[in-house]
């Protein structure tokens, strides 16, 4: 057979192999594709760092969409403070105080009430723990004569959203705290309350040209709960008409010293004077700090002399000397641990090096057993004490 006849046959076989390979790949691809099962998975990445730091960030963004300027703050003491960052609200602003148990001074409370009388809108949270006097540090709540009471364990109740009727006669269902209720004063200016048979969880009171709104909880507007029920609608009703809203979200009491300085500054001055007098008394116990005369002996030196005389009279001077020598050796071991197994000569070398005294003097102080008169005994005690302090 000629080569001319072989070429068409080989070309035909090549195309056949290619087609079969393509079919095999196609079938395998379809099989593999059908073998995979696809499904959707929802991943909760949580709140970002800013949202975690600002619990009312969602409320801020919502009000800003309504054209209201919002400031999120963490320190109540910025109100009417004598600093560059002080807050001085206008009469058409709204202030939200999110913590009833926070410390709030009487001066801030009086200025806030004056601001409300001038036309401001104050929203107060009376969120509380089961304490007999939870609002003792909050002068504003004290002046308004507000409190809460907890429902007893025997009280049968279910969590039901509070129904609030807005000015348009449209009911709003709001997730306020219902484990305790507001205790309101008998004030004719309280014109609206909402709750159930166990008591109110929401109330409003007129004061001068302004308004005070009281709730059991304002965290219905935090990043987690603002979308529940009609929470956001209530926020729009209360703060949406203001040109600016200040939301204070302080959740911890300031340091006790700051509270003491703010509420009882005279006590700090009294304690400082008492401390100064105590230090003066104890410093003068052993005589004046500075020697006024070389011939004058201080009570402290007399005390040392009396102790030496006691050991001398009872013939225990060697016991005192050995005790001080031992303390010298212990101090040397702490400073240079390698001397724990050192011999006498090595100890002398180390003590000489550290003190700068002659080796003979160190040897006499540490190892001499000669008899001494009272003057020599006193001098040796003083020298050993000086050596010990050098280490």
QUISULGI-V183493 format. One record per pair of residues at least 24 apart in sequence whose C-alpha atoms are under 6 Angstrom apart, sorted by the first residue. I is the first residue (numbers start at 1). J is the second residue. D is the distance in whole Angstrom. If there is no record, write none. Layout:
i;j;d
I;J;D
I;J;D
//
This chain:
i;j;d
55;222;5
55;223;6
56;222;5
56;223;6
58;223;5
68;243;5
68;244;6
69;244;5
70;244;6
70;245;5
70;246;6
71;246;5
72;247;5
73;248;5
74;248;5
74;249;5
74;250;5
75;250;6
91;119;5
91;120;4
92;120;6
92;242;6
93;120;6
93;242;5
93;243;6
93;244;5
93;245;6
94;121;5
94;122;6
94;245;5
95;122;5
95;245;6
95;246;5
96;123;5
96;247;5
97;124;5
97;248;5
98;125;5
98;218;6
98;248;6
98;249;5
99;125;6
100;125;6
100;126;5
100;127;6
101;134;6
101;135;5
102;253;6
103;137;5
103;138;5
104;138;5
104;139;6
105;139;6
106;139;5
109;140;5
116;210;5
117;207;5
117;208;4
117;209;5
117;210;5
118;209;5
119;209;4
119;210;4
120;210;5
121;210;6
121;211;5
121;212;6
122;212;5
123;212;6
123;213;5
123;214;6
124;214;5
125;215;5
125;216;6
125;217;5
125;218;6
126;216;5
127;216;5
127;217;5
146;183;6
146;184;6
147;183;5
148;181;5
148;182;5
148;183;5
149;180;5
149;181;6
150;180;4
151;180;6
162;195;6
164;194;6
172;230;6
173;229;6
173;230;5
174;229;6
174;230;5
174;231;5
176;217;6
177;216;6
177;217;6
328;388;5
//
